[in-house]
Amino acid sequence: MKKDNLPNKKKEIYVSRRKFNDNGDVIEKICSSCKEWKSDKDYYKDKSVLDGLYNNCKLCFGKRQKQTYDGGGKTKKDFIDESFENLIKLDENYVDDIVREIKMEEIDKRIDKYNKENNTDIGKDN
């Protein structure tokens, strides 16, 4: 899109971030991620944007896509390990309570077994 077709309040910002040829077409613009001036060939096309180009250059766009879909280059094993470590950290108290409960159930079973075998009531509240 040519700079002449812009609304007045956005025109100043739009023009300051782009360089135009004599015909008014964008030839360079500043990448919104890396803040470098790059040729219009270094941007993907986007019809929804005024100048018809994405705001991020192809390199920054690719980095962002990689982070979004690959988790920044982490492998699946890295995610699993990290998730497991976080789960352990968050649930240490819960795990301790479960282990304590299991031990108490085991102790109660042993006491009941002993009481049945010896016909006693040891460990029972009267």
C-alpha positions, 0 to 999 in steps of 0.5 A, spaced: 500 500 500 502 506 498 503 511 504 498 516 500 492 512 502 493 512 510 489 515 515 493 521 518 494 519 525 498 513 523 501 516 517 507 519 521 509 512 525 508 508 518 512 513 514 518 513 520 518 505 520 519 504 512 523 507 506 519 508 499 521 508 492 519 514 487 513 510 486 511 510 493 512 503 494 515 500 500 522 498 499 525 497 506 522 497 513 524 495 520 523 489 523 519 489 529 523 483 533 530 485 531 529 492 529 533 492 523 532 495 516 531 490 511 529 489 504 522 488 502 524 481 500 526 479 507 519 479 509 513 474 507 507 477 504 501 479 508 494 482 505 491 484 512 497 489 513 497 496 510 504 495 506 502 488 505 508 485 509 509 481 515 511 486 521 517 481 522 522 479 517 523 472 515 528 470 520 525 473 526 518 469 523 522 463 523 525 463 530 518 465 533 515 459 529 520 454 531 519 457 539 512 456 538 512 449 535 518 446 537 518 449 544 525 453 542 528 447 540 527 442 546 526 435 544 520 431 547 525 428 552 527 435 555 519 437 555 518 430 559 524 431 564 522 438 565 515 436 566 517 431 571 521 435 575 516 440 576 511 435 578 516 433 583 517 440 586 510 442 586 507 435 589 513 433 594 508 434 600 502 431 596 507 425 595 509 425 602 502 424 604 500 419 600 506 415 602 505 416 609 498 414 608 500 407 604 505 406 610 499 407 615 494 402 611 500 397 611 501 398 618 494 397 620 493 391 615 499 388 619 496 389 626 489 386 624 493 380 621 496 379 628 490 380 632 486 375 628 492 370 628 493 371 636 486 373 638 488 380 641 486 387 640 493 390 640 493 397 637 485 398 637 482 404 640 477 402 646 
